[in-house]
Amino acid sequence: MRILQRWWRDARGDMAETALVMPVVTLVLMLLITIPMTSWTATSANTIAQRAARAASVAQDPGLRAAVAIKTAEELAQQFTYGKYAIEVLNAGAGPGDVVVVRVHWEAVNWAAAAANLFPGLFNDTLRGEAVAAYRVEGW
């Protein structure tokens, strides 16, 4: 029992333990911020692509489908204030039954990169991805 009490009161290794644990704790905290924010950005990009492709698929004028998709995507991108979004219309759809395809490239800040000097070579400053949506052009 005395050995346990002596071990419990011994504080000689506290500084060394803190020096070893703090970088890991810092990384975990940064990842707890980065993962949800990146997920939010990816989900937002998916929503932007889906709504833009849907808006273009119901546009009456085939020549305006790409413009409708880009306008819709830009309006939605302004509502999602976190992240950067680049909109691209891959196929505007020539007529009924054709497919409208919209791609949204997204970027999110990598908050864990702030701890990069503790873990060199593991992190980039930004996280990137893309969302693609395709809808069949309505015909009437």
ABEGO torsion letter per residue (X at the ends): XAAAAAAAABAAAAAAAAAAAAAAAAAAAAAAAAAAAAAAAAAAAAAAAAAAAAAAAABABAAAAAAAAAAAAAAAAAABABEBBBBBBABAEABBGBBBBBBBBBBBBBAAAAAAAABBGABBABBBBBBBBBBBBBBX
